[in-house]
Each structure stands twice: as structure tokens, then as C-alpha cells.
């Protein structure tokens, strides 16, 4: 179990080491989508709770921290 987890983390770190800006770019994209959803009230819970905004901010911060570490 531990060896599978270690291999999985190695694969993920190798993937993100080559693509350092992918997570922040996805986070910024989620923030922009959240901004656009505010103008369409039929999305309901997504537009009222700012779920994509919070998810995008967390993902962008983690992406910057991971890019800095790798």
C-alpha cells in the first residue's frame, strides 16, 4: 500500500514538475468562470455560494507553492 502511494506521488510530482503553471492556470480559469456565473441566476447554488471562486483560489495557491517547491 505504501509503495503504491509512493509511486503515485512520484508520478504526480514528475507530471507537475514539467508543467509548473498548470494548477495556477486552472485556478485562475475557475475564478473567471465563477465571475461569469454570477450573471446567470439559473445556476443557483454555484452562483450563490462562490464555490468555484474558493476552489480556484485554493488551487492557485497550492499550484504556486508546488511550483516553487519543484
PyMOL Python script that loads the backbone (N, CA, C, O; Angstrom):
from pymol import cmd

cmd.read_pdbstr("""\
ATOM      1  N   UNK A   1       0.831  -1.200   0.000  1.00  0.00           N
ATOM      2  CA  UNK A   1       0.000   0.000   0.000  1.00  0.00           C
ATOM      3  C   UNK A   1       0.870   1.256   0.000  1.00  0.00           C
ATOM      4  O   UNK A   1       0.629   2.186  -0.770  1.00  0.00           O
ATOM      5  N   UNK A   2       1.873   1.276   0.860  1.00  0.00           N
ATOM      6  CA  UNK A   2       2.742   2.446   0.949  1.00  0.00           C
ATOM      7  C   UNK A   2       3.562   2.611  -0.329  1.00  0.00           C
ATOM      8  O   UNK A   2       3.786   3.735  -0.779  1.00  0.00           O
ATOM      9  N   UNK A   3       4.009   1.504  -0.913  1.00  0.00           N
ATOM     10  CA  UNK A   3       4.818   1.606  -2.134  1.00  0.00           C
ATOM     11  C   UNK A   3       3.979   2.123  -3.304  1.00  0.00           C
ATOM     12  O   UNK A   3       4.478   2.875  -4.142  1.00  0.00           O
ATOM     13  N   UNK A   4       2.707   1.722  -3.364  1.00  0.00           N
ATOM     14  CA  UNK A   4       1.828   2.240  -4.416  1.00  0.00           C
ATOM     15  C   UNK A   4       1.613   3.740  -4.247  1.00  0.00           C
ATOM     16  O   UNK A   4       1.613   4.488  -5.225  1.00  0.00           O
ATOM     17  N   UNK A   5       1.430   4.170  -3.015  1.00  0.00           N
ATOM     18  CA  UNK A   5       1.250   5.593  -2.748  1.00  0.00           C
ATOM     19  C   UNK A   5       2.513   6.374  -3.104  1.00  0.00           C
ATOM     20  O   UNK A   5       2.432   7.465  -3.669  1.00  0.00           O
ATOM     21  N   UNK A   6       3.670   5.821  -2.777  1.00  0.00           N
ATOM     22  CA  UNK A   6       4.929   6.482  -3.121  1.00  0.00           C
ATOM     23  C   UNK A   6       5.103   6.593  -4.634  1.00  0.00           C
ATOM     24  O   UNK A   6       5.535   7.632  -5.132  1.00  0.00           O
ATOM     25  N   UNK A   7       4.772   5.536  -5.365  1.00  0.00           N
ATOM     26  CA  UNK A   7       4.869   5.592  -6.820  1.00  0.00           C
ATOM     27  C   UNK A   7       3.894   6.601  -7.405  1.00  0.00           C
ATOM     28  O   UNK A   7       4.225   7.330  -8.340  1.00  0.00           O
ATOM     29  N   UNK A   8       2.695   6.636  -6.850  1.00  0.00           N
ATOM     30  CA  UNK A   8       1.678   7.576  -7.319  1.00  0.00           C
ATOM     31  C   UNK A   8       2.131   9.024  -7.095  1.00  0.00           C
ATOM     32  O   UNK A   8       1.971   9.868  -7.977  1.00  0.00           O
ATOM     33  N   UNK A   9       2.691   9.307  -5.921  1.00  0.00           N
ATOM     34  CA  UNK A   9       3.190  10.646  -5.641  1.00  0.00           C
ATOM     35  C   UNK A   9       4.383  11.003  -6.521  1.00  0.00           C
ATOM     36  O   UNK A   9       4.532  12.160  -6.914  1.00  0.00           O
ATOM     37  N   UNK A  10       5.232  10.031  -6.834  1.00  0.00           N
ATOM     38  CA  UNK A  10       6.355  10.278  -7.745  1.00  0.00           C
ATOM     39  C   UNK A  10       5.863  10.642  -9.142  1.00  0.00           C
ATOM     40  O   UNK A  10       6.388  11.559  -9.772  1.00  0.00           O
ATOM     41  N   UNK A  11       4.861   9.926  -9.618  1.00  0.00           N
ATOM     42  CA  UNK A  11       4.315  10.208 -10.947  1.00  0.00           C
ATOM     43  C   UNK A  11       3.682  11.602 -10.974  1.00  0.00           C
ATOM     44  O   UNK A  11       3.879  12.358 -11.925  1.00  0.00           O
ATOM     45  N   UNK A  12       2.932  11.932  -9.941  1.00  0.00           N
ATOM     46  CA  UNK A  12       2.291  13.251  -9.870  1.00  0.00           C
ATOM     47  C   UNK A  12       3.332  14.358  -9.800  1.00  0.00           C
ATOM     48  O   UNK A  12       3.199  15.376 -10.480  1.00  0.00           O
ATOM     49  N   UNK A  13       4.365  14.174  -8.987  1.00  0.00           N
ATOM     50  CA  UNK A  13       5.381  15.224  -8.874  1.00  0.00           C
ATOM     51  C   UNK A  13       6.162  15.389 -10.172  1.00  0.00           C
ATOM     52  O   UNK A  13       6.520  16.511 -10.530  1.00  0.00           O
ATOM     53  N   UNK A  14       6.436  14.297 -10.884  1.00  0.00           N
ATOM     54  CA  UNK A  14       7.100  14.401 -12.183  1.00  0.00           C
ATOM     55  C   UNK A  14       6.214  15.122 -13.196  1.00  0.00           C
ATOM     56  O   UNK A  14       6.700  15.917 -14.000  1.00  0.00           O
ATOM     57  N   UNK A  15       4.923  14.842 -13.152  1.00  0.00           N
ATOM     58  CA  UNK A  15       3.986  15.492 -14.068  1.00  0.00           C
ATOM     59  C   UNK A  15       3.954  17.003 -13.836  1.00  0.00           C
ATOM     60  O   UNK A  15       4.051  17.780 -14.787  1.00  0.00           O
ATOM     61  N   UNK A  16       3.819  17.421 -12.575  1.00  0.00           N
ATOM     62  CA  UNK A  16       3.728  18.842 -12.274  1.00  0.00           C
ATOM     63  C   UNK A  16       5.072  19.546 -12.314  1.00  0.00           C
ATOM     64  O   UNK A  16       5.108  20.772 -12.421  1.00  0.00           O
ATOM     65  N   UNK A  17       6.179  18.819 -12.233  1.00  0.00           N
ATOM     66  CA  UNK A  17       7.493  19.445 -12.352  1.00  0.00           C
ATOM     67  C   UNK A  17       7.706  19.968 -13.765  1.00  0.00           C
ATOM     68  O   UNK A  17       8.371  20.987 -13.954  1.00  0.00           O
ATOM     69  N   UNK A  18       7.152  19.284 -14.757  1.00  0.00           N
ATOM     70  CA  UNK A  18       7.269  19.727 -16.140  1.00  0.00           C
ATOM     71  C   UNK A  18       6.233  20.777 -16.511  1.00  0.00           C
ATOM     72  O   UNK A  18       6.433  21.536 -17.459  1.00  0.00           O
ATOM     73  N   UNK A  19       5.133  20.828 -15.775  1.00  0.00           N
ATOM     74  CA  UNK A  19       4.038  21.757 -16.078  1.00  0.00           C
ATOM     75  C   UNK A  19       3.747  22.622 -14.849  1.00  0.00           C
ATOM     76  O   UNK A  19       2.705  22.476 -14.210  1.00  0.00           O
ATOM     77  N   UNK A  20       4.669  23.516 -14.529  1.00  0.00           N
ATOM     78  CA  UNK A  20       4.581  24.269 -13.278  1.00  0.00           C
ATOM     79  C   UNK A  20       3.423  25.258 -13.244  1.00  0.00           C
ATOM     80  O   UNK A  20       2.929  25.580 -12.163  1.00  0.00           O
ATOM     81  N   UNK A  21       2.990  25.732 -14.363  1.00  0.00           N
ATOM     82  CA  UNK A  21       1.923  26.724 -14.376  1.00  0.00           C
ATOM     83  C   UNK A  21       0.533  26.165 -14.588  1.00  0.00           C
ATOM     84  O   UNK A  21      -0.424  26.928 -14.725  1.00  0.00           O
ATOM     85  N   UNK A  22       0.400  24.841 -14.618  1.00  0.00           N
ATOM     86  CA  UNK A  22      -0.901  24.245 -14.923  1.00  0.00           C
ATOM     87  C   UNK A  22      -1.919  24.478 -13.811  1.00  0.00           C
ATOM     88  O   UNK A  22      -3.034  24.915 -14.094  1.00  0.00           O
ATOM     89  N   UNK A  23      -1.573  24.204 -12.566  1.00  0.00           N
ATOM     90  CA  UNK A  23      -2.529  24.380 -11.467  1.00  0.00           C
ATOM     91  C   UNK A  23      -2.928  25.842 -11.259  1.00  0.00           C
ATOM     92  O   UNK A  23      -4.114  26.120 -11.085  1.00  0.00           O
ATOM     93  N   UNK A  24      -1.971  26.797 -11.270  1.00  0.00           N
ATOM     94  CA  UNK A  24      -2.423  28.195 -11.164  1.00  0.00           C
ATOM     95  C   UNK A  24      -3.293  28.627 -12.341  1.00  0.00           C
ATOM     96  O   UNK A  24      -4.227  29.409 -12.158  1.00  0.00           O
ATOM     97  N   UNK A  25      -3.009  28.141 -13.528  1.00  0.00           N
ATOM     98  CA  UNK A  25      -3.833  28.499 -14.687  1.00  0.00           C
ATOM     99  C   UNK A  25      -5.250  27.945 -14.549  1.00  0.00           C
ATOM    100  O   UNK A  25      -6.221  28.626 -14.880  1.00  0.00           O
ATOM    101  N   UNK A  26      -5.367  26.723 -14.066  1.00  0.00           N
ATOM    102  CA  UNK A  26      -6.700  26.137 -13.845  1.00  0.00           C
ATOM    103  C   UNK A  26      -7.429  26.904 -12.748  1.00  0.00           C
ATOM    104  O   UNK A  26      -8.632  27.143 -12.851  1.00  0.00           O
ATOM    105  N   UNK A  27      -6.704  27.293 -11.695  1.00  0.00           N
ATOM    106  CA  UNK A  27      -7.314  28.077 -10.620  1.00  0.00           C
ATOM    107  C   UNK A  27      -7.823  29.415 -11.103  1.00  0.00           C
ATOM    108  O   UNK A  27      -8.920  29.831 -10.731  1.00  0.00           O
ATOM    109  N   UNK A  28      -7.044  30.099 -11.928  1.00  0.00           N
ATOM    110  CA  UNK A  28      -7.470  31.388 -12.473  1.00  0.00           C
ATOM    111  C   UNK A  28      -8.659  31.203 -13.402  1.00  0.00           C
ATOM    112  O   UNK A  28      -9.567  32.033 -13.422  1.00  0.00           O
ATOM    113  N   UNK A  29      -8.660  30.127 -14.166  1.00  0.00           N
ATOM    114  CA  UNK A  29      -9.795  29.833 -15.037  1.00  0.00           C
ATOM    115  C   UNK A  29     -11.068  29.594 -14.223  1.00  0.00           C
ATOM    116  O   UNK A  29     -12.141  30.058 -14.608  1.00  0.00           O
ATOM    117  N   UNK A  30     -10.962  28.881 -13.108  1.00  0.00           N
ATOM    118  CA  UNK A  30     -12.133  28.665 -12.246  1.00  0.00           C
ATOM    119  C   UNK A  30     -12.643  29.973 -11.654  1.00  0.00           C
ATOM    120  O   UNK A  30     -13.851  30.162 -11.512  1.00  0.00           O
ATOM    121  N   UNK A  31     -11.733  30.868 -11.310  1.00  0.00           N
ATOM    122  CA  UNK A  31     -12.140  32.169 -10.780  1.00  0.00           C
ATOM    123  C   UNK A  31     -12.894  32.964 -11.845  1.00  0.00           C
ATOM    124  O   UNK A  31     -13.909  33.595 -11.549  1.00  0.00           O
ATOM    125  N   UNK A  32     -12.406  32.933 -13.063  1.00  0.00           N
ATOM    126  CA  UNK A  32     -13.093  33.638 -14.148  1.00  0.00           C
ATOM    127  C   UNK A  32     -14.460  33.033 -14.458  1.00  0.00           C
ATOM    128  O   UNK A  32     -15.415  33.760 -14.733  1.00  0.00           O
ATOM    129  N   UNK A  33     -14.556  31.704 -14.413  1.00  0.00           N
ATOM    130  CA  UNK A  33     -15.849  31.040 -14.634  1.00  0.00           C
ATOM    131  C   UNK A  33     -16.830  31.424 -13.539  1.00  0.00           C
ATOM    132  O   UNK A  33     -18.012  31.642 -13.806  1.00  0.00           O
ATOM    133  N   UNK A  34     -16.340  31.506 -12.300  1.00  0.00           N
ATOM    134  CA  UNK A  34     -17.210  31.922 -11.198  1.00  0.00           C
ATOM    135  C   UNK A  34     -17.720  33.341 -11.412  1.00  0.00           C
ATOM    136  O   UNK A  34     -18.882  33.634 -11.131  1.00  0.00           O
ATOM    137  N   UNK A  35     -16.861  34.218 -11.905  1.00  0.00           N
ATOM    138  CA  UNK A  35     -17.281  35.596 -12.193  1.00  0.00           C
ATOM    139  C   UNK A  35     -18.379  35.616 -13.254  1.00  0.00           C
ATOM    140  O   UNK A  35     -19.347  36.367 -13.130  1.00  0.00           O
ATOM    141  N   UNK A  36     -18.239  34.808 -14.280  1.00  0.00           N
ATOM    142  CA  UNK A  36     -19.248  34.776 -15.338  1.00  0.00           C
ATOM    143  C   UNK A  36     -20.561  34.151 -14.868  1.00  0.00           C
ATOM    144  O   UNK A  36     -21.631  34.547 -15.329  1.00  0.00           O
ATOM    145  N   UNK A  37     -20.491  33.180 -13.959  1.00  0.00           N
ATOM    146  CA  UNK A  37     -21.704  32.528 -13.473  1.00  0.00           C
ATOM    147  C   UNK A  37     -22.575  33.458 -12.634  1.00  0.00           C
ATOM    148  O   UNK A  37     -23.769  33.206 -12.476  1.00  0.00           O
ATOM    149  N   UNK A  38     -21.998  34.523 -12.098  1.00  0.00           N
ATOM    150  CA  UNK A  38     -22.796  35.449 -11.294  1.00  0.00           C
ATOM    151  C   UNK A  38     -23.852  36.164 -12.125  1.00  0.00           C
ATOM    152  O   UNK A  38     -24.854  36.627 -11.581  1.00  0.00           O
ATOM    153  N   UNK A  39     -23.645  36.259 -13.430  1.00  0.00           N
ATOM    154  CA  UNK A  39     -24.592  36.956 -14.298  1.00  0.00           C
ATOM    155  C   UNK A  39     -25.734  36.064 -14.771  1.00  0.00           C
ATOM    156  O   UNK A  39     -26.677  36.542 -15.402  1.00  0.00           O
ATOM    157  N   UNK A  40     -25.651  34.773 -14.470  1.00  0.00           N
ATOM    158  CA  UNK A  40     -26.687  33.830 -14.880  1.00  0.00           C
ATOM    159  C   UNK A  40     -27.317  33.211 -13.634  1.00  0.00           C
ATOM    160  O   UNK A  40     -26.730  32.306 -13.041  1.00  0.00           O
ATOM    161  N   UNK A  41     -28.488  33.672 -13.228  1.00  0.00           N
ATOM    162  CA  UNK A  41     -29.074  33.213 -11.970  1.00  0.00           C
ATOM    163  C   UNK A  41     -29.561  31.766 -11.993  1.00  0.00           C
ATOM    164  O   UNK A  41     -29.802  31.196 -10.929  1.00  0.00           O
ATOM    165  N   UNK A  42     -29.712  31.161 -13.152  1.00  0.00           N
ATOM    166  CA  UNK A  42     -30.257  29.807 -13.191  1.00  0.00           C
ATOM    167  C   UNK A  42     -29.227  28.751 -12.782  1.00  0.00           C
ATOM    168  O   UNK A  42     -29.565  27.569 -12.728  1.00  0.00           O
ATOM    169  N   UNK A  43     -27.984  29.140 -12.494  1.00  0.00           N
ATOM    170  CA  UNK A  43     -27.007  28.181 -11.995  1.00  0.00           C
ATOM    171  C   UNK A  43     -27.172  27.938 -10.497  1.00  0.00           C
ATOM    172  O   UNK A  43     -26.576  27.009  -9.951  1.00  0.00           O
ATOM    173  N   UNK A  44     -27.956  28.747  -9.844  1.00  0.00           N
ATOM    174  CA  UNK A  44     -28.368  28.530  -8.470  1.00  0.00           C
ATOM    175  C   UNK A  44     -27.234  28.486  -7.472  1.00  0.00           C
ATOM    176  O   UNK A  44     -26.591  29.499  -7.195  1.00  0.00           O
ATOM    177  N   UNK A  45     -26.992  27.293  -6.931  1.00  0.00           N
ATOM    178  CA  UNK A  45     -26.057  27.123  -5.823  1.00  0.00           C
ATOM    179  C   UNK A  45     -24.637  27.543  -6.190  1.00  0.00           C
ATOM    180  O   UNK A  45     -23.942  28.125  -5.357  1.00  0.00           O
ATOM    181  N   UNK A  46     -24.192  27.268  -7.404  1.00  0.00           N
ATOM    182  CA  UNK A  46     -22.837  27.642  -7.810  1.00  0.00           C
ATOM    183  C   UNK A  46     -22.652  29.158  -7.823  1.00  0.00           C
ATOM    184  O   UNK A  46     -21.610  29.661  -7.405  1.00  0.00           O
ATOM    185  N   UNK A  47     -23.651  29.875  -8.297  1.00  0.00           N
ATOM    186  CA  UNK A  47     -23.512  31.327  -8.368  1.00  0.00           C
ATOM    187  C   UNK A  47     -23.724  31.991  -7.014  1.00  0.00           C
ATOM    188  O   UNK A  47     -23.191  33.075  -6.779  1.00  0.00           O
ATOM    189  N   UNK A  48     -24.483  31.373  -6.121  1.00  0.00           N
ATOM    190  CA  UNK A  48     -24.738  31.969  -4.808  1.00  0.00           C
ATOM    191  C   UNK A  48     -23.625  31.691  -3.810  1.00  0.00           C
ATOM    192  O   UNK A  48     -23.325  32.546  -2.976  1.00  0.00           O
ATOM    193  N   UNK A  49     -23.010  30.525  -3.874  1.00  0.00           N
ATOM    194  CA  UNK A  49     -22.042  30.144  -2.849  1.00  0.00           C
ATOM    195  C   UNK A  49     -20.603  30.491  -3.202  1.00  0.00           C
ATOM    196  O   UNK A  49     -19.733  30.392  -2.337  1.00  0.00           O
ATOM    197  N   UNK A  50     -20.320  30.889  -4.423  1.00  0.00           N
ATOM    198  CA  UNK A  50     -18.960  31.175  -4.890  1.00  0.00           C
ATOM    199  C   UNK A  50     -18.041  29.973  -4.699  1.00  0.00           C
ATOM    200  O   UNK A  50     -16.875  30.126  -4.335  1.00  0.00           O
ATOM    201  N   UNK A  51     -18.562  28.798  -4.944  1.00  0.00           N
ATOM    202  CA  UNK A  51     -17.794  27.563  -4.783  1.00  0.00           C
ATOM    203  C   UNK A  51     -16.583  27.537  -5.710  1.00  0.00           C
ATOM    204  O   UNK A  51     -15.484  27.179  -5.288  1.00  0.00           O
ATOM    205  N   UNK A  52     -16.781  27.911  -6.960  1.00  0.00           N
ATOM    206  CA  UNK A  52     -15.679  27.882  -7.920  1.00  0.00           C
ATOM    207  C   UNK A  52     -14.626  28.929  -7.593  1.00  0.00           C
ATOM    208  O   UNK A  52     -13.445  28.726  -7.877  1.00  0.00           O
ATOM    209  N   UNK A  53     -15.035  30.044  -7.002  1.00  0.00           N
ATOM    210  CA  UNK A  53     -14.079  31.064  -6.581  1.00  0.00           C
ATOM    211  C   UNK A  53     -13.159  30.510  -5.504  1.00  0.00           C
ATOM    212  O   UNK A  53     -11.937  30.638  -5.593  1.00  0.00           O
ATOM    213  N   UNK A  54     -13.747  29.899  -4.495  1.00  0.00           N
ATOM    214  CA  UNK A  54     -12.937  29.357  -3.399  1.00  0.00           C
ATOM    215  C   UNK A  54     -12.056  28.198  -3.876  1.00  0.00           C
ATOM    216  O   UNK A  54     -10.892  28.096  -3.489  1.00  0.00           O
ATOM    217  N   UNK A  55     -12.608  27.346  -4.700  1.00  0.00           N
ATOM    218  CA  UNK A  55     -11.826  26.236  -5.239  1.00  0.00           C
ATOM    219  C   UNK A  55     -10.679  26.752  -6.106  1.00  0.00           C
ATOM    220  O   UNK A  55      -9.569  26.221  -6.047  1.00  0.00           O
ATOM    221  N   UNK A  56     -10.938  27.774  -6.904  1.00  0.00           N
ATOM    222  CA  UNK A  56      -9.907  28.344  -7.759  1.00  0.00           C
ATOM    223  C   UNK A  56      -8.793  29.000  -6.966  1.00  0.00           C
ATOM    224  O   UNK A  56      -7.622  28.859  -7.316  1.00  0.00           O
ATOM    225  N   UNK A  57      -9.137  29.715  -5.903  1.00  0.00           N
ATOM    226  CA  UNK A  57      -8.117  30.363  -5.077  1.00  0.00           C
ATOM    227  C   UNK A  57      -7.244  29.325  -4.392  1.00  0.00           C
ATOM    228  O   UNK A  57      -6.019  29.451  -4.384  1.00  0.00           O
ATOM    229  N   UNK A  58      -7.859  28.306  -3.821  1.00  0.00           N
ATOM    230  CA  UNK A  58      -7.085  27.248  -3.155  1.00  0.00           C
ATOM    231  C   UNK A  58      -6.197  26.521  -4.156  1.00  0.00           C
ATOM    232  O   UNK A  58      -5.031  26.253  -3.864  1.00  0.00           O
ATOM    233  N   UNK A  59      -6.718  26.203  -5.309  1.00  0.00           N
ATOM    234  CA  UNK A  59      -5.944  25.503  -6.328  1.00  0.00           C
ATOM    235  C   UNK A  59      -4.792  26.361  -6.837  1.00  0.00           C
ATOM    236  O   UNK A  59      -3.693  25.849  -7.053  1.00  0.00           O
ATOM    237  N   UNK A  60      -5.022  27.647  -7.032  1.00  0.00           N
ATOM    238  CA  UNK A  60      -3.958  28.537  -7.495  1.00  0.00           C
ATOM    239  C   UNK A  60      -2.856  28.677  -6.446  1.00  0.00           C
ATOM    240  O   UNK A  60      -1.673  28.661  -6.786  1.00  0.00           O
ATOM    241  N   UNK A  61      -3.234  28.813  -5.184  1.00  0.00           N
ATOM    242  CA  UNK A  61      -2.220  28.927  -4.122  1.00  0.00           C
ATOM    243  C   UNK A  61      -1.413  27.642  -4.015  1.00  0.00           C
ATOM    244  O   UNK A  61      -0.187  27.684  -3.914  1.00  0.00           O
ATOM    245  N   UNK A  62      -2.091  26.501  -4.037  1.00  0.00           N
ATOM    246  CA  UNK A  62      -1.363  25.230  -3.995  1.00  0.00           C
ATOM    247  C   UNK A  62      -0.470  25.059  -5.220  1.00  0.00           C
ATOM    248  O   UNK A  62       0.629  24.512  -5.119  1.00  0.00           O
ATOM    249  N   UNK A  63      -0.937  25.522  -6.369  1.00  0.00           N
ATOM    250  CA  UNK A  63      -0.121  25.440  -7.576  1.00  0.00           C
ATOM    251  C   UNK A  63       1.127  26.291  -7.486  1.00  0.00           C
ATOM    252  O   UNK A  63       2.203  25.858  -7.899  1.00  0.00           O
ATOM    253  N   UNK A  64       1.001  27.511  -6.947  1.00  0.00           N
ATOM    254  CA  UNK A  64       2.179  28.359  -6.782  1.00  0.00           C
ATOM    255  C   UNK A  64       3.160  27.760  -5.780  1.00  0.00           C
ATOM    256  O   UNK A  64       4.371  27.800  -5.996  1.00  0.00           O
ATOM    257  N   UNK A  65       2.645  27.206  -4.688  1.00  0.00           N
ATOM    258  CA  UNK A  65       3.519  26.591  -3.686  1.00  0.00           C
ATOM    259  C   UNK A  65       4.214  25.347  -4.253  1.00  0.00           C
ATOM    260  O   UNK A  65       5.398  25.122  -4.003  1.00  0.00           O
ATOM    261  N   UNK A  66       3.487  24.562  -4.999  1.00  0.00           N
ATOM    262  CA  UNK A  66       4.071  23.363  -5.593  1.00  0.00           C
ATOM    263  C   UNK A  66       5.097  23.722  -6.660  1.00  0.00           C
ATOM    264  O   UNK A  66       6.132  23.064  -6.764  1.00  0.00           O
ATOM    265  N   UNK A  67       4.830  24.744  -7.448  1.00  0.00           N
ATOM    266  CA  UNK A  67       5.776  25.168  -8.476  1.00  0.00           C
ATOM    267  C   UNK A  67       7.052  25.708  -7.843  1.00  0.00           C
ATOM    268  O   UNK A  67       8.146  25.506  -8.369  1.00  0.00           O
ATOM    269  N   UNK A  68       6.911  26.386  -6.725  1.00  0.00           N
ATOM    270  CA  UNK A  68       8.071  26.930  -6.046  1.00  0.00           C
ATOM    271  C   UNK A  68       8.915  25.806  -5.437  1.00  0.00           C
ATOM    272  O   UNK A  68      10.144  25.873  -5.444  1.00  0.00           O
ATOM    273  N   UNK A  69       8.252  24.781  -4.914  1.00  0.00           N
ATOM    274  CA  UNK A  69       8.966  23.659  -4.294  1.00  0.00           C
ATOM    275  C   UNK A  69       9.640  22.764  -5.323  1.00  0.00           C
ATOM    276  O   UNK A  69      10.690  22.187  -5.045  1.00  0.00           O
ATOM    277  N   UNK A  70       9.054  22.643  -6.499  1.00  0.00           N
ATOM    278  CA  UNK A  70       9.640  21.769  -7.516  1.00  0.00           C
ATOM    279  C   UNK A  70      10.575  22.558  -8.385  1.00  0.00           C
ATOM    280  O   UNK A  70      11.175  22.005  -9.308  1.00  0.00           O
TER     281      UNK A  70
END
""", "prot")
cmd.dss("prot")
cmd.show_as("cartoon", "prot")
cmd.util.cbc("prot")
cmd.orient("prot")
